[in-house]
């Protein structure tokens, strides 16, 4: 069985696939055009898919009828039309858990960086602007005992909440599709409506899966309701926030600061006005960028492909319903 991997991943994943007797193909250049990418996909049985540049939609599936399974090298699957995959019984593997620690670390890092204006101050030092001690300049805020609001309390959200609880004894409120009993029990997290989340969070951090209904959910009308001291953190997907509205909220003092590991589009343009603001810290989508998480993702994605090649269910699958459908 053939596996197309569109970018080099940690060696362990490739090694596992080869050990399992699979025929691995890597492209000659990693920056493929859509047409080049399609050509590789037309000539493979399975894809170990890195990045979200291209969509797996009706057009793709029709153009690549030989593809029988896709293992994403990500937990997010917003670039896959799951309905179209289901219609063709194509399992879509993903990589939850192994990146939860690393991604929640980045949310925690952004929260602190914004609270203490770390990236602004670092930039000042680099530019030779380390001035005399000033009791009033660029003051940050402390997080002790403040309220963390989590939008989407799953695995990553839980870890962010746990860190904030342990480090700063923060109160945890959350809004989710389902109640998270573990978080309520272990972190004393309180389920609230979306409106309460927005109004009562000192730090609001997004950890939900992105779906089309979420597009621009955090917009002017939401920022309006937030506290002027609130910090907005997005490590999930850039589509969650309306960028111009976020910029306005920051410059008009409707919220205090923002930390983003994701933008829309990615990469963010270097002249983006958000980059000028002292109240902002922006990272280039590095949530899972640790040796440990990336190795874990390579192993899990390879395991997903290997399981499929043996006719077994993938270990982690964004559309497990296709298996229930088969066995019924
Ligand atoms: C994920 O795993 O979804 C990360 O955001 C990388 O795309």
Boltz pocket constraint, residues with backbone or C-beta under 6 A from the ligand:
constraints:
  - pocket:
      binder: B
      contacts: [[A, 51], [A, 52], [A, 73], [A, 74], [A, 75], [A, 76], [A, 77], [A, 95], [A, 99], [A, 235], [A, 236], [A, 287], [A, 288]]
      max_distance: 6.0
